[in-house]
Amino acid sequence: MTEKDYFKAVAMPDADWWQALWPDPEAVLSALGITADMTVVDLCCGDGYFTAPMCRLAAPATGYAIDLDPDMLDRTRGRLRENGISNAVLIEADARALSGLVSEKAAFVLIANTFHGVPDQTGLSRGVAEILAPQGRFAVVNWHARPREETPVLGQPRGPATELRMTPDATAAVVEKAGFLPDSIIELPPYHYGAVFRKTNG
């Protein structure tokens, strides 16, 4: 079973255009606010494209990578090994059942390029809130709500179907119901934004 069996239009893209779209994932993560000694979680981590730089930035704290697909976790494990990263914990689990999966409260949870396909976005956000420390942050990286034909990479339209794309306001509307306050919107050219939310103390 994989995340794409549960979520709409979610699958790990081909490496060639993914790398062309995200040539510097560490810079993206830095822009979102990940810093050293910050316990972090890469939710629906896929093949670890963001996990490896996330763990490098957050060291010496632990980085957790969660995915339902064991094949994706194997690829993540290989990517971590290739990069000499040893502060990662990989967890095979459903992203919608987060409580109890992470052994410590996280400072930062990332979900990248997956949130548009989650059937219960507020429910998932509540699960994120359960594993975050007070004032911890939740970052949702989404494609901008532009027609798919207007987001080409390497000459072809890329990303989820137009009707699945979410504006920052639409993302905020579902996440804030789970006990989050807006923190910042980070533009991630050419086609993405990062909506960052802060957990309330409640």
NORTAJO-V888807 format. One record per residue. N is the residue number from 1. RES is the residue in three letters. SS is DSSP state (alpha for helix, beta for strand, coil for the rest). NEAR is the number of other ideal C-beta (glycine too) atoms within 12 Angstrom. D_CENTER is the distance of its C-alpha to the mean C-alpha in whole Angstrom. Layout:
N/RES/SS/NEAR/D_CENTER
N/RES/SS/NEAR/D_CENTER
This chain:
1/MET/coil/15/19
2/THR/coil/24/16
3/GLU/alpha/37/13
4/LYS/alpha/24/15
5/ASP/alpha/14/18
6/TYR/alpha/24/16
7/PHE/coil/32/14
8/LYS/coil/21/16
9/ALA/coil/25/15
10/VAL/coil/31/12
11/ALA/coil/24/13
12/MET/coil/28/13
13/PRO/coil/27/15
14/ASP/coil/16/18
15/ALA/alpha/17/17
16/ASP/alpha/15/20
17/TRP/alpha/21/18
18/TRP/alpha/24/15
19/GLN/alpha/16/16
20/ALA/alpha/19/18
21/LEU/alpha/30/16
22/TRP/coil/29/14
23/PRO/coil/18/17
24/ASP/coil/17/15
25/PRO/alpha/35/12
26/GLU/alpha/23/13
27/ALA/alpha/18/15
28/VAL/alpha/30/11
29/LEU/alpha/36/10
30/SER/alpha/24/14
31/ALA/alpha/26/14
32/LEU/alpha/40/11
33/GLY/coil/28/13
34/ILE/coil/39/12
35/THR/coil/21/16
36/ALA/coil/21/18
37/ASP/coil/16/19
38/MET/coil/35/16
39/THR/coil/34/14
40/VAL/beta/48/11
41/VAL/beta/49/8
42/ASP/beta/49/5
43/LEU/beta/46/5
44/CYS/coil/46/7
45/CYS/coil/45/7
46/GLY/coil/40/9
47/ASP/coil/35/12
48/GLY/coil/40/10
49/TYR/coil/38/10
50/PHE/coil/47/8
51/THR/alpha/46/9
52/ALA/alpha/36/13
53/PRO/alpha/35/13
54/MET/alpha/48/11
55/CYS/alpha/42/13
56/ARG/alpha/30/16
57/LEU/alpha/35/15
58/ALA/alpha/38/15
59/ALA/coil/25/18
60/PRO/coil/16/20
61/ALA/coil/27/18
62/THR/coil/30/16
63/GLY/beta/45/13
64/TYR/beta/41/12
65/ALA/beta/47/10
66/ILE/beta/41/10
67/ASP/beta/41/11
68/LEU/coil/30/14
69/ASP/coil/32/15
70/PRO/alpha/17/18
71/ASP/alpha/21/18
72/MET/alpha/34/14
73/LEU/alpha/32/15
74/ASP/alpha/20/18
75/ARG/alpha/25/17
76/THR/alpha/38/14
77/ARG/alpha/28/17
78/GLY/alpha/20/19
79/ARG/alpha/32/17
80/LEU/alpha/32/17
81/ARG/alpha/18/21
82/GLU/alpha/13/21
83/ASN/coil/25/20
84/GLY/coil/13/22
85/ILE/coil/28/19
86/SER/coil/16/20
87/ASN/coil/27/18
88/ALA/beta/37/16
89/VAL/beta/31/16
90/LEU/beta/36/15
91/ILE/beta/33/15
92/GLU/beta/25/16
93/ALA/coil/29/15
94/ASP/coil/26/14
95/ALA/coil/44/11
96/ARG/coil/28/13
97/ALA/coil/23/16
98/LEU/coil/31/14
99/SER/coil/19/17
100/GLY/coil/12/19
101/LEU/coil/28/16
102/VAL/coil/34/16
103/SER/coil/13/19
104/GLU/coil/20/19
105/LYS/coil/26/17
106/ALA/beta/39/14
107/ALA/beta/34/14
108/PHE/beta/45/10
109/VAL/beta/51/7
110/LEU/beta/51/4
111/ILE/beta/44/2
112/ALA/beta/42/3
113/ASN/coil/44/7
114/THR/coil/42/7
115/PHE/alpha/45/8
116/HIS/alpha/36/11
117/GLY/alpha/31/12
118/VAL/coil/36/12
119/PRO/coil/21/16
120/ASP/coil/21/16
121/GLN/alpha/35/13
122/THR/alpha/23/15
123/GLY/alpha/22/16
124/LEU/alpha/39/12
125/SER/alpha/36/12
126/ARG/alpha/26/15
127/GLY/alpha/33/14
128/VAL/alpha/44/11
129/ALA/alpha/34/14
130/GLU/alpha/27/16
131/ILE/alpha/34/15
132/LEU/beta/38/14
133/ALA/beta/26/18
134/PRO/beta/18/19
135/GLN/beta/21/18
136/GLY/beta/35/15
137/ARG/beta/37/12
138/PHE/beta/50/9
139/ALA/beta/48/7
140/VAL/beta/46/6
141/VAL/beta/41/6
142/ASN/beta/41/9
143/TRP/beta/40/12
144/HIS/coil/30/15
145/ALA/coil/25/18
146/ARG/coil/23/20
147/PRO/coil/18/22
148/ARG/alpha/23/21
149/GLU/alpha/12/24
150/GLU/alpha/17/23
151/THR/coil/26/20
152/PRO/beta/18/21
153/VAL/beta/24/20
154/LEU/coil/16/23
155/GLY/coil/9/25
156/GLN/beta/16/24
157/PRO/beta/19/22
158/ARG/coil/29/18
159/GLY/coil/37/15
160/PRO/coil/32/15
161/ALA/coil/21/19
162/THR/alpha/19/20
163/GLU/alpha/16/20
164/LEU/alpha/25/17
165/ARG/coil/30/15
166/MET/coil/33/15
167/THR/coil/19/16
168/PRO/alpha/31/15
169/ASP/alpha/17/18
170/ALA/alpha/22/17
171/THR/alpha/38/14
172/ALA/alpha/29/15
173/ALA/alpha/20/18
174/VAL/alpha/30/16
175/VAL/alpha/40/14
176/GLU/alpha/27/17
177/LYS/alpha/20/19
178/ALA/alpha/30/17
179/GLY/coil/24/18
180/PHE/beta/36/16
181/LEU/beta/24/18
182/PRO/beta/22/17
183/ASP/beta/26/16
184/SER/beta/21/16
185/ILE/beta/24/15
186/ILE/beta/27/14
187/GLU/beta/19/15
188/LEU/beta/32/14
189/PRO/coil/17/16
190/PRO/coil/19/18
191/TYR/coil/28/16
192/HIS/beta/37/12
193/TYR/beta/34/12
194/GLY/beta/37/10
195/ALA/beta/42/11
196/VAL/beta/35/11
197/PHE/beta/40/13
198/ARG/beta/28/15
199/LYS/beta/32/16
200/THR/coil/22/20
201/ASN/coil/13/23
202/GLY/coil/10/24
